[in-house]
Amino acid sequence: MNTITVNKTEETDSGWAFDVSVDNNMHNVSLDKKYLKKISSDVSPEELVKRSFQFLLEREPPEAILKEFNIKIISAYFPEYESVISGKK
């Protein structure tokens, strides 16, 4: 089981930035406020980021996850991402 730690580092009018640690792998992740509302308006930004990493870790090892990315890009690699995260699978 991987340990995921999410720390918000910045908040702007358009979104948030996070440092995410998965075991010993560090990631810089951004999340747009509009995208959060689109796929899961009932969770905090931190919770969405954590769930997104759980989703990724079910499909690939921590070393394969991009070091820096916007959460919305996950659906380009995994088309089922939005429906799984939003609970509409």
Secondary structure as UniProt FT lines:
FT   STRAND          4..11
FT   STRAND          15..22
FT   TURN            23..24
FT   STRAND          25..32
FT   HELIX           33..39
FT   TURN            41..42
FT   HELIX           45..57
FT   TURN            58..59
FT   HELIX           62..64
FT   STRAND          68..70
FT   HELIX           71..73
FT   HELIX           74..77
FT   TURN            79..80
FT   HELIX           81..86
//
